[in-house]
Amino acid sequence: MKAIALFSGGLDSTLAMKLIIDQGIEVLAVNINTGFGSTKDRLEHMQNMCEQVGAELRIIDIQSEYLQDVLFDPKHGYGKNFNPCIDCHAKMFAVAKRVMQGEGASFLISGEVLGQRPMSQNKDSLQKVLDESNCEGLLLRPMSAKMLAPTIAELEGWVDRDRLEGITGRNRERQMELAREIGLENFESPGGGCLLTDENFAKKMVDFIKYDKFELEDIPVIKYGRHFRLMDGAKLVIGRSLEDNIQLEAVANQKYVHIKTLNMNGPHTLISKGASENDLEFARRAVLTYCKTTPHERYSVSCDGEVVEVFPLDSRDALKPFSVL
């Protein structure tokens, strides 16, 4: 007997797998990459969680499919920000069902807890996800199973329903108790792992689609740096940390050109290709305000290989009217 788990790397999905593995069932943990997960590399953490409970980990990339089918026209709308949670979950379960069929597995599991999240984990939403993904009866939610209708796995006796949980709501006392019982270590504190639920990230998305079509290669751009919309409409992205600078320097997107400071440390920066000379001049000067510079002194800046000398802006306050985030 084999099950496919929708695995986020969080405590709930880890415990859900453990409840099924303890009943002698092999579990393949499937982490689905939509492109909008945490900016941190969580692969090592996810592998550690799977090793502790005895599951195999597999990463499934659906970024292109997600943009095309879910993000910009969700049937069930958005949450508080840019998060199409119900449609997103339905897509993930549909993908997991494809994996299940390919692996010859018998059912699906997830770490969802009834009532933990007001939009996506109320009873009505949990049912909508099943209907949209055509997973009725196939999806077992071990953490709240006793509060939900029995699934095929329970009815067929593959899984003992009495050994599952009946957790509801946002209180996590039972999860912490289970973690202690099995000796689970280094698990993450609860928190939203999806950038689309973040208010500031949503502002960047709304600004982007107002001016441009959002495509697959735009995902790395939107996830990092300070974002500005300049006077003539150019997008300016300035790295705010070493990680941002590394990620932005790696961007290969024909919509942007790279700006670099010369002979000094400075943030890696992108600006829209074809930006007006006015926006381009402002961007070159703006970058220097994040360096150790002296007003009224010229500094060398490279824009897509072209080197020019410019003065820094008088202060970063000049950027405030153009800030997206």
HELIX and SHEET records of a PDB file:
HELIX    1   1 LEU A   11  ILE A   21  1                                  11    
HELIX    2   2 LEU A   43  VAL A   53  1                                  11    
HELIX    3   3 GLN A   63  TYR A   66  1                                   4    
HELIX    4   4 LEU A   67  LEU A   71  3                                   5    
HELIX    5   5 CYS A   85  GLU A  103  1                                  19    
HELIX    6   6 LYS A  123  SER A  133  1                                  11    
HELIX    7   7 ALA A  145  MET A  147  5                                   3    
HELIX    8   8 ILE A  152  LEU A  155  1                                   4    
HELIX    9   9 ARG A  161  ARG A  163  5                                   3    
HELIX   10  10 GLU A  173  ILE A  182  1                                  10    
HELIX   11  11 LEU A  195  THR A  197  5                                   3    
HELIX   12  12 GLU A  199  TYR A  211  1                                  13    
HELIX   13  13 LEU A  216  ASP A  218  5                                   3    
HELIX   14  14 ILE A  219  ILE A  222  1                                   4    
HELIX   15  15 LEU A  242  GLU A  249  1                                   8    
HELIX   16  16 GLU A  277  LEU A  288  1                                  12    
HELIX   17  17 ARG A  316  PHE A  322  5                                   7    
SHEET    1   A 5 GLU A  56  ASP A  61  0                                        
SHEET    2   A 5 GLU A  26  ASN A  33  1                                        
SHEET    3   A 5 LYS A   2  LEU A   6  1                                        
SHEET    4   A 5 PHE A 107  SER A 110  1                                        
SHEET    5   A 5 LEU A 139  LEU A 140  1                                        
SHEET    1   B 6 ARG A 226  ARG A 229  0                                        
SHEET    2   B 6 LYS A 235  ILE A 238 -1                                        
SHEET    3   B 6 THR A 269  SER A 272 -1                                        
SHEET    4   B 6 TYR A 256  THR A 261 -1                                        
SHEET    5   B 6 TYR A 299  CYS A 303 -1                                        
SHEET    6   B 6 GLU A 306  VAL A 310 -1                                        
END                                                                             
